[in-house]
Structures are given as C-alpha cells and as structure tokens.
Amino acid sequence: MDLAHVSDAVTSTVKIEPGAMFMRITVETTVAAPIDQVWRAYTTPDDIVKWNAASDDWHTTKATVDLREGGIFSSRMEAKDGSMGFDFAGTYTKIVEHKLIEYAFGDRKAEVEFVPGSNGIVVRVVFDSEPTHSVEQQQGGWQAILDNFARYVEAKQKTS
C-alpha cells in the first residue's frame, strides 16, 4: 500500500468571473480507481471521515450525507489537539450520479465533476472563495483534501 503516492494530475486555477461576488477556485486530481469506487468514497460518511482533512493534525469526526437534490450534508472538522473545530454544511442542488455534484454552502457554491481520463477518474472541484483566508490558503487547503481523497481511494482499492 503506497500511501505516499500523490496522483499525477494536480492542477489549480483561480478564475475571477466579471460581476461575481466571489472568485472561483478550481482544484483537481486524478484517482486511479473505477468510478463506482471513487463516487462511493466521495459520498459515503464512513469514507468521508477517513479522508476529509487538509493536514495530519486535523480530522473529520462526523459526516452526514443525504445525497439527493435538496438533501443536506455536513461534516465536523476538528484539530486533533482539540484546540479548534468547525462545521462544514450545505445543500445539494444538483446530482448526476457518477458525473456531478453541485451544492450551496451559505451564500457560496461548489461543483464537483467526475470525468473519466486516461489514468483514472479526474475529480475537479470548483468553489467560491471566501473573504477570511487568502486565495492561496483556500486553494492549498482544498487541494490537500482532494489529494488525501485520491490517496485514500487508491489505497483502499489496493486492499480490496
């Protein structure tokens, strides 16, 4: 099991759309696994709590998913030392199985695309920035979570 492996198609872009309240940030990775395994790991609470962290000193302690348009999702992220934590929650606005998840969280939006590629499934997340943290911090955090996701799915596939 090679947990040090990082998928090879990592790109990040920042787009400012005219008239937009938020900058749109894009992060992506390629997961060397079948779409059903990728989709399941992205949408199943028991899996989410195992990969949803930007660094080793954070973890997700709880996740809920009602995967349907209008359904609610939430996850509780906490520092492992107990010093801080926050809830991340929203509402699914569009679901196309094995292809697309769109959701709103507060006054922001995000889209997650699952696209077959030559080396696996490209998972691309486009999200609205927030004003508290720099674009670089947000991009880095979301990319780190997505990279953890890819490593988790690939390691899980090797042990299945």
Phi, psi and omega per residue, in radians:
M1 nan 2.010 -3.070
D2 -1.757 1.527 -3.116
L3 -1.336 -0.242 3.132
A4 -1.414 -0.194 -3.116
H5 -1.155 2.266 3.020
V6 -2.003 2.280 -3.127
S7 -0.968 2.628 -2.947
D8 -1.516 -0.149 -3.071
A9 -1.939 1.200 -3.135
V10 -1.806 2.070 3.077
T11 -2.362 2.632 3.101
S12 -2.387 2.375 3.071
T13 -2.414 2.662 3.059
V14 -2.093 2.253 -3.137
K15 -2.156 2.350 3.020
I16 -1.915 2.031 -3.135
E17 -1.606 2.334 -3.120
P18 -0.939 2.303 3.092
G19 1.361 -0.017 -3.104
A20 -1.351 2.532 3.075
M21 -1.306 -0.463 -3.046
F22 -2.205 2.663 2.929
M23 -1.364 2.559 3.087
R24 -1.721 2.197 -3.134
I25 -1.968 2.369 -3.138
T26 -2.054 2.282 3.000
V27 -2.273 2.630 3.112
E28 -2.708 2.807 3.056
T29 -2.644 2.882 3.060
T30 -1.967 2.297 -3.126
V31 -1.920 2.108 -3.140
A32 -1.441 1.318 -3.136
A33 -2.807 2.778 3.101
P34 -1.153 2.642 -3.086
I35 -0.992 -0.656 -3.114
D36 -1.113 -0.650 3.107
Q37 -1.248 -0.689 3.122
V38 -1.113 -0.862 -3.132
W39 -1.046 -0.825 -3.103
R40 -1.059 -0.782 -3.124
A41 -1.148 -0.548 -3.125
Y42 -1.345 -0.409 -2.981
T43 -2.062 0.096 -3.096
T44 -1.914 2.127 -3.098
P45 -0.921 -0.717 -3.140
D46 -1.074 -0.538 3.069
D47 -1.423 -0.753 -3.075
I48 -0.947 -0.738 -3.110
V49 -1.167 -0.247 -3.133
K50 -1.606 -0.353 -3.096
W51 -2.131 -0.242 -2.965
N52 -1.467 1.322 3.068
A53 -2.671 2.511 -3.130
A54 -1.509 -0.327 3.135
S55 -2.664 2.911 -3.079
D56 -1.169 -0.314 -3.126
D57 -1.624 0.140 3.054
W58 -2.153 2.754 3.031
H59 -2.690 2.831 3.049
T60 -1.757 2.104 -3.053
T61 -1.580 -0.369 -3.099
K62 -2.733 2.488 3.062
A63 -2.493 2.493 3.029
T64 -2.286 2.545 -3.118
V65 -2.478 2.185 2.963
D66 -2.060 1.459 -2.933
L67 -1.350 1.433 3.057
R68 -2.785 2.747 3.092
E69 -1.075 2.210 -3.046
G70 1.594 -0.171 3.117
G71 -1.302 2.704 -3.093
I72 -1.803 2.521 2.985
F73 -2.237 2.713 3.036
S74 -2.736 2.693 3.006
S75 -2.562 2.537 3.102
R76 -1.849 2.035 3.132
M77 -1.876 2.332 -3.109
E78 -2.442 2.584 2.964
A79 -1.178 2.419 -3.102
K80 -1.113 -0.409 3.102
D81 -1.475 0.030 3.091
G82 1.353 0.129 -3.056
S83 -1.298 -0.420 3.140
M84 -2.856 2.889 3.106
G85 -2.972 2.920 3.102
F86 -2.727 2.797 3.075
D87 -1.783 2.397 3.054
F88 -2.057 2.068 -3.049
A89 -2.545 2.749 3.111
G90 -3.001 -2.953 -3.093
T91 -2.209 2.277 3.070
Y92 -1.224 2.289 3.141
T93 -1.896 -0.384 3.088
K94 -2.727 2.337 3.099
I95 -2.289 2.155 2.982
V96 -2.169 1.829 -2.993
E97 -0.887 2.317 3.121
H98 1.168 0.133 -3.095
K99 -2.277 -0.806 -2.948
L100 -2.677 2.423 2.963
I101 -2.275 2.159 3.025
E102 -2.045 2.484 3.124
Y103 -2.625 2.775 3.050
A104 -1.971 2.447 3.061
F105 -2.413 1.932 -2.980
G106 1.127 -2.305 3.111
D107 -1.716 0.271 3.138
R108 -1.925 2.890 -3.136
K109 -2.345 2.771 3.061
A110 -2.584 2.669 3.052
E111 -2.273 2.440 3.076
V112 -2.129 2.057 3.124
E113 -1.842 2.505 3.077
F114 -2.097 1.888 -3.003
V115 -2.137 2.139 3.079
P116 -1.067 2.341 3.100
G117 -2.286 3.084 -3.083
S118 -1.193 -0.422 -3.130
N119 -1.917 0.165 -3.117
G120 2.432 -2.693 -3.114
I121 -1.695 2.126 3.041
V122 -1.414 2.134 3.070
V123 -1.875 2.023 -3.074
R124 -2.067 2.192 3.120
V125 -2.008 2.199 3.064
V126 -2.057 2.181 -3.069
F127 -2.439 2.716 3.065
D128 -1.334 2.343 3.088
S129 -1.240 2.917 3.037
E130 -2.167 2.767 -2.981
P131 -1.414 -0.231 -3.017
T132 -1.310 -0.738 -3.083
H133 -1.906 2.698 3.137
S134 -1.136 2.742 3.088
V135 -1.006 -0.709 -3.135
E136 -1.097 -0.719 3.103
Q137 -1.115 -0.786 -3.127
Q138 -1.125 -0.807 3.126
Q139 -1.052 -0.790 -3.139
G140 -1.124 -0.731 3.133
G141 -1.145 -0.830 -3.131
W142 -1.169 -0.634 3.109
Q143 -1.155 -0.727 3.129
A144 -1.069 -0.727 3.100
I145 -1.102 -0.776 -3.136
L146 -1.133 -0.657 3.079
D147 -1.141 -0.697 3.053
N148 -1.055 -0.713 3.107
F149 -1.016 -0.864 -3.125
A150 -1.049 -0.807 3.131
R151 -1.069 -0.742 -3.129
Y152 -1.072 -0.872 -3.099
V153 -1.108 -0.769 -3.119
E154 -1.139 -0.705 3.104
A155 -1.174 -0.706 3.137
K156 -1.122 -0.687 3.133
Q157 -1.114 -0.677 -3.124
K158 -1.178 -0.462 -3.122
T159 -1.661 -0.086 -3.127
S160 -1.418 nan nan
